[in-house]
Amino acid sequence: MIATDGARGGNFDPEKLAQLRATEATAAAEVLDANLIQLNFPDGELAQSEEFASRLTAEVVRLKPDLLVAHAPNDYHADHRAVSARALIAASFRVPVLWVDPMMGNDFLPNYYVDITPFQDLKERAILCHNSQRPEHFVEMSRVQGHFRSAQCGQLGGFAEAFAMIPFTHLQISVLCFPLPLRFSRLLSKALADADAQKPVPVFLEKIHR
């Protein structure tokens, strides 16, 4: 789900840029085989939009997701921070939330790691679809950050993504996300308990199951 139209994100005519960004997002979603929802709220104005808060909640209720992944509260971009705040409200007690690692992991303390090594090429192909945003630059940044997060888990040369898990005591993320080997389920259960106790503990998952 993309919240804004991206019309202010470059030195282009805003209307044409919004159309270009929509086309790029559609191409990236096709690479990922993802169902794309574009809400098209005005770029740069999410923090002032009560309509966005209502729409996001309505979409969460309609879609009934198993897991909601959103920007971290301290993300560098004002619209991203607005998404973070509204996502937590929309999730309420309906669904657990993961905050996604900000660009280059600045001021972010993850407690949940996913090995994406088999999917890094796919991720890069999706990034490269965003031609209006210097995609090669972001591909390189994703490689540096992915290697760093993997190394934090003792896996040199791999790629990982990091998240901060928001405690959600009524559901088990290990059941919601995907089937895990027993030893990782135990680690994840411990991380849930430590998250409730405000003790960040890294958890590394060896594989993503489709």
N, C-alpha and C positions, 0 to 999 in steps of 0.2 A: 504494500500500500504506500502510495506517494501522496503527501499532504498538499503540496503547493504546485503551482504551474511553472515555477522556475523562470519567470519572465524577467527577473531583475539580476540574473546571475551571469551577466556578460555584457560586452559592448555591442549589442544588437538591438534592433527594433524589438520592444517587449513582446508584441503580439507574435512576431515571427519566431522569436526565441522560445516562447511558450510552445508553439507548434513543433519546433525542432526538438525540444526537450521531451515532449510527449512521444515523438517518433523514436528517439533514442531509447527511452525507457521501455517502449514496446519491444524494440529489438533485443534489449538486454534480457527482458523477461522471457522472450522466446528461446534465447540461449540457455537459460536456467530451467526452462519448461515450467515457469511459474505463472500463476493466475494474477494478473496485474489489476489493481484498482487505483485509479488516479482521481483524487478528490478535487484537484484544481482550485484550491484556495489561493488568494493573492500572495505572491511571494513576499516574504518579509513582514507579514502582518498577522501571523498565527497567534502571537501573544495577546493580541487585542480582540481575537475572534471568539465570541461565545458560541457562534454557530459551529465552529470547528469542534469544540468540545462535545457538543450534542451529536454531531455527525459521527465522530469517532466512537462514541459510546454506542450509538445505534448500529454501527458496523460490527463492533465486537459482539453485541447481542445477536445480530443477524447471522454472523459467521460461526459463532460458537467455537473459537479456536482453542486448541489444547495448550498453546503457549503463545505469549505475546512478547516479541523482541522489539525494543525501542531504544532510542538514543539515551545516553547517560544524562543525568541532570546537569552536569557541568560541561556539556559539549560546547565547543567554541562558537557555534552558530545559534543565534537567537531563536530561529524557527525550530531548530533541533531541540533546544531546551523546552520550548513550548510543547512539542510533541511528547517529550519525556513526561512532563507534568500531566498533560491530558491523558496520556496512556495509562498512567497509574490510576487515575480516577476512573477511566473507562473499564479497566480490568477489575477494579473493586475486589469482590470475593468470587468473581466469575472465572478467573484464569490467572495462573502465575506469570510473573514478569521477569525477563532478563534484560539488564542494561547492556548495550553493546559497547565494545571498546571504542573510545574516541580515536580520532586520527592521531597516530603515533603514541597512543596510550597515555597522553598527558594527564597527570593527577587522577589516575584511575587505579583502583585496587580490585582486580578480578578475583573471583573465587570459583570459577567454573571455566574449564578449558575444553575445546573440541579440536581434535586432530582433523585438519582439512587437507592434508597432503595429497590425497587422491583427487581432490577437487580444486586445487589451486589453479590449474590450467583453465578450468571452466570459469572460475571466478575472474581470471584475467580477461578471458574472452568477453565476459559480460561488461566488465569495466571499459573495455576498448570500444564498446558500442556508443559510449557517451562522447562523441567526437568533439562536441563544443566545449568540453571541460578539461582539455589537456590530459587525456586518459593515460598516456604513457607515464606521466608523472605519478599518477595515483597507482598504477600497476607497480612501479618501483617501490613506492611507499608501502604497499600491501605486502610486497616480498620481504622488505626489511622488518616490518612489524610482525609478520607471520613467522619468520625465522626466530625472532626474539621471543615471542610467546611460546613457541615450540621448545626453544632452549630452556625456558623457565621450568619446563616439565621434564627436562632431562633428555629430550629428543632432538639432538643436533642435526641440522640439515633438513628438518621437516618444516611444515607450516601448521600453525594453530591459530584459532580465534579465541579470544578471551571475553568473558562476560562477568557481570556481577549479578548474582542470583538474589532476588528479593524474596525474603522468607514468605512462604505461603503454606501455613500449617495444615490446611484442610485437604491438600492433594499432594501426591508424591510425583515429583518431576520425573523420577526414574521410570514411572509407569506411563506418564504422558508423552515423553519425547520419543523414545524408541527402545526396543529391547536391548539390554546390556548384559554382558557376562556377569556372573555372580560377584566376582571380586570388585568390579567397578560399581555395581549396585550398592555394595557395602560402603565403598568410598563415598558415593554420592549421598547415601543416607547420613554418613558422618558429617559431610559438608552441610547438609540441610540442618542438622542439629547444631553445628557450629555457627551457621549463619543466624539461627534464632538466638544464639548466645553472643552474636556480634564478634565472632572469631573467624576471620577469612581463612579458608583452607583451600589451596589449589586442588582441583580434581582434573585429571587428564583422561579423556576418553579415546581409546585407540582407533575406533572406527565409527563412521557414520553409517547407519542402516537406512536405506531408502524404503 
